Amino acid sequence: MLRASALIFTLSVLAVPAQAQVFRCEKDGNTVFADQPCGEDAESVELRDNRIGGSFNQNLPAQEAPDPQKQAEEPEPEEEAGSCRFINSTDLRRYLVREQVVRGMTREHVRRAFGNPPETYTSPQEVWIYQTRYYGALYELTYVYFRDGCVERVEYRKP
């Protein structure tokens, strides 16, 4: 038992990272870094912790508290016509490879995922209708609804 506790203590002491001190000096017109003071003009350098972990906003300045009066005065910006919801490139590639269509895609994205639509209707709302067939029989209809050039919703229906 004593051996095990001594081993645990030794390992815990070794596991604690040592905080090294770094000094910066000027020697012969060159900047030199060392772990000991390297001259009279040695300046201690603060090293930031570079271990993995933490939070994304760790190095950001503190945010100001929002002013409720200013928020009440500012109207919310309306979405521009023709601008679709942002889909990052990794997710977009994943959807296209899986032949999936999601809200916010453009017409070109839908064509790349499903191909050219066999049926299209523009009134009262633009709709593209795709057919899914298994062994020659019609299995499912996929309705893709667009608003301002972007997919608003996708519906799957049995014929």
N, C-alpha and C positions, 0 to 999 in steps of 0.2 A: 504494500500500500504506500509506503514511504517512497519507494522508487517511482511509482506512478505519479504521485503528487510532485516529486522533484522534476520529472520529465515534463509534466504539464506546465509547471512554473517556468522552466527553461525555454520551452517552446513559446509560451506567451510573451516572455521578455524579448525573444528574438523576433517575434512577429510584429512588434511595435516598430513602425518605421522611424529611423533616426532622422532628426531634423538637422541637416547639415547647414553650416554657415558658409556663405560664399562672399569673397571680397574681390573688389575691382581696383586695379592699380594701373598707373601709366608708367611703363618702363621703356626707355629708348624710343619714345614716340609711338609705342604700340600699347593697346589695351590688353591687360593680362587679368585672367580670373584665376583665383586660387582658393583653397580651403583654409588657408592661414593668412594673416595680414602679410602683405608682400612689400610693404614700404610705409613711409610716414603718411603718404596720401591715400592709404587703403580706405576704401569706402565699402561699407557693408551693403550687399544687394539682397533685397527681399525676394524670395522665391514663392511663387503662388503654388498652391497645392494642385498637382496635376493628376491625381488619382481619378480613376473612372468612377462616375457617380455624380451626385449633386442634382441640381435642377437647371432647366434651360435659362431661367432668368437670374441665375446666380451673379453674373457680372454686369447686369443692367442697372442703370440708375433707378432710384425709387420713383414710382409714379406719383404724380400730383393727384390729390383728391378731386373728383369731378365736381364742378360747380352746378348745383341743381337749377339755378336761375338761368344759366347759360344754356343748359341742355333743353330747358323748356322753350327757349326762344328759337333754337336751331331746328328747322324742319329736317326730318329724316330724308336722306337722298333717295330718289327713286331709281330703280334699275334702268339702265339705258336699254332702249330697244335694240335687239341684235346682239346683246352681250349675254353669253351663256354662263352658267355656273362653272367655276373652275374645277377641273378634274386633273389631278397631277398626272404626270406622264406615266408613272409606274402603274397606277390604278387603271389609266386609260388603256395601256397595253394589255393588262390583265383582262379587262372587259372584252377587248377586241379578239384576243386569242380564244377566250371562252365563248365567243359569239354572243355576248350579252349587250343589251341596250339599257342604259339607266338615264334617269332624269338629268338634264343639263347637257347632254351630248348634242353635237351639231348634226346637220343632215349628212355631212361627209363621214362623220364617225359611224352613223347608222348604216350608211352604204358599205363601209368597210367591215362592219360586223355582220350584217344580214344580206348584203348585196343590193342590187337595184330592186325597188318594190314592184311587184306585179300589178298592184292596184293602188291608185292615189286619188284622194278627194281633197279639194281645196276649200269647199264651202260646207258648213259655216266655219269649220276649223280644219286646218290641214291635217290629214290622216293618211298614213301609209299602212297598207294591210299586207301581211306576209302569211303564206300558207306553209304549214309543216305537214309533210306526208310521210307515212310509214308504210312500206310495202305497197306503194301506189295509192293507198287510201288516205283521204284527208283526215288528219288527226287533230290539228289545232290551228286556230287563227290568231295571229299576233297583230294587235292594233297599236301603232306608234303615233301619238298625238303631239303635234308641234305647236308652239306659240313663239312668235318672233324668231323663227329659225332654230329654236332649241327644243329638245324633247321635254314635254311637260309631264307626260305619263305614258306608261306602257301597260296594255291589258292583254291577257291571254284568255281566249274563249274557245270552248268546244263548238264545232259547227252544228 
